[in-house]
Amino acid sequence: MEKQFYSKLCIAESIKFVTDEANRNGTGQQMIERFSCNLATILARDKEVVAVMLTTSINSCTVYISKRDWFKKDDEYIRKIERHLRSISKDAPITLVNALKRDDVRALFKDVMAYCSVKFESRFEKLKKDITRNQDEPYIKSFRSFMGDASIDVDNIKDVERHVISRVCCKYYKKVKTSPAISERFLRHLKKVGSYIGSLINITRCVCNEFHRDQISNLELRKLHPDTTFQTISSWNSIIQKYFDNPKEFKDFRNACLNDTDTKKKLIEIYGEPLATQLDSEIRLGVCLHAEMNILADIINRKDKRRAFIATSKNCCYLCELYIKFARDRRYNIVVSGSHKKIYHAWKLPDIKDYNFWKDSLSYLLSNLNQIIGNEVKKRNILLSDDSFDLGDQEIKEGIDAIFV
């Protein structure tokens, strides 16, 4: 059953990468939950995904951090962040203006911008492409003018420090985020570039708040180690054939997939080359527990059904969202900030100690994957049927001509 799940997961991604539109609305968040989201932003160093869950007591605060790989530089950085936040919070209450003059706050800002520099540059490059691609749009001209008022030359922006760019983008995003005249893509990229200074300001406000002083002055950042393994995957052909009534339909479907550029690229990414051989063979695939699933597995294994907010540096994928929904149905009060509906074939099923929970969750996920694959097969078969329609057939020609007589 487990092998069947991983095999169908590969099939699902190869023919249906995104299941629906992304959900970016999230939930209404309290200050401590925004604090978790902000921590997830500053703890993501590169393209990795980081998940954060914060638990508090009367006089302490524990932050659970999950990511795929941990390096020595990550450990050093986490200890720095922990030390900075404790130091600031001990002197609460502090106004934001006064806090920004402190050495520990300045050190916090500098350490974060240095650690996140690779991810920042990647996000900023996307924003610059938006500016170049849509340079004649009124909102781009407005943004250029706003940057000019901040003494930033958009065309020579490499000389500007990252924190200045992030601060200006954060300020501009707040000004225009509800404007319907601005591209959603541009707003998204603008928000991400501005998120670093925005997150740092929110974090500083939170730790300067007297209400959280006793908790954050005893802050502990705790790592959850990644869970990776290898899984045997059944051949693409052997799984997908079961969705067809006759060999010809399967052959037509397979050829259509191989002739579609995007689908073929995805098949090569998952199964390797040459596809003629690989699609008919079992493969060994490395799978990794997603960061938010690592935290969720810990919650379920402790049977902790208190409200838990899991913040992520990137919205949940389709299977993470689906698994969280299943956990909620079992009365686990889990809240996340959003989902992007994408399917990832290297997704690992959480190891849950409760066998019945594990088995039922696996059946639930398999049922949803079956539906996705079945619907996509049906949809593509309809398209294939339409494509085979020959406008040169005599009967069809006569029928169309008769309409206009």
Secondary structure, 3 states (H helix, E strand, C coil): CHHHHHHHHHHHHHHCCECCCCECCCCCCCHHHHHHHHHHHHCCCCCCCCEEEEEECCCCEEEEEECCCCCHHHHHHHHHHHHHHHHHHCCCCCCHHHHCCCHHHHHHHHHHHHHCHHHHHHHHHHHHHHHHHCCCCHHHHHHHHHHHHCCCCHHHHHHCCHHHHHHHHHHHHHHHCCCCCCCHHHHHHHHHHHHHHHHHHHHHHHHCCHHHHHHHCCEEEEEECCCEEEEEECCHHHHHHHHCCCHHHHHHHHHHHHHCHHHHHHHHHHHCCCHHHHCCCCEEEEEECCHHHHHHHHHHHCCCCCCEEEEECCCECHHHHHHHHHHHHCCCCEEECCECCECCCCECCCCCCCHHHHHHHHHHHHHHHHHHHHHHHHHHHHHHHHHCCCCCCHHHHHHHHHHCC
